[in-house]
């Protein structure tokens, strides 16, 4: 979301993973601040004979209070515990913001999306064993391109919202065309296109529903406004589906609002002007519905990796709701 994301940021902030260590740091900082001043007698200069020559004296680099405390904790807990890296890792919106040990945290964040798409590909094509590792490798490379595009978007390097997943599916389709038999590849590409079309339709209906909820549209108005959306659809509108996470607070930002307002009554136009409109983008995460997605040896070309359509995910809700 590009316009009003900051307004809801605090509601998404999660407690840092290493809150306990941060608490220790706070206590240590307060303790250090309360220590008595150093004894001036202990700071007397060394005799001239024992003092280092001026040209040999190297000015000490300033050490921050927090850095000093972190180094002290690392020494106390043991060299195998990288306290600095631990403290610098935090989570906002379920996304790793800083992680010194992982150069691309967005790839990590996109793993649920990736595993779901692999399961979808497995369902739509009974790939030859020798093709599976190649397709998975290409899909992993496509995921990294997708991750880079999302990172650039979140950092403001991409000014206009776009369908970030398009690059992923474009590369996956190229791989399927290269590694699968022609008929199987054609059927798989058709299934992918249908999947994407259903996602567009779902996003359009969610956007229309959010407007209807605020303006109480008539059946005729809904039909006309949906026709305008279809005729003037932008690829980035596919993420209108994320409006469902905001409880009806917003309506989608549309580049040409007259496409909507020309079908409204005077009273509805006044309400429309007062509504908060947002341009919403790809969140880069996916609801798992209690599933823990496990690696599937089927993609390694193993004969016993399960039949197409099956996967090795574990549903944590199994047996709970029965």
Secondary structure, DSSP 8 states (H G I E B T S, - for coil): --SSGGGGHHHHB---TTHHHHHHHHHHHHHHHHS----GGGG----TTTS--GGG--------HHHHHHHHHHHHH-TT--HHHHHT--EETTEE---TT-S-HHHHHTHHHHHHHHHHHHHH----HHHHHHHHHHHHHHHHHHHHHHHHHHTTSS-S---THHHHHHHHHHHHHHHS-HHHHHHHHHHHHHHHHHHHHHHHHHHHHHHHHHH---HHHHHHHHHHHHHT--GGGGGGGGGGGGTT--EE--S-THHHHTTS-HHHHHHHHHS-EE-----S----TTEE----GGGGT-TTS--TT----EETTTTT--
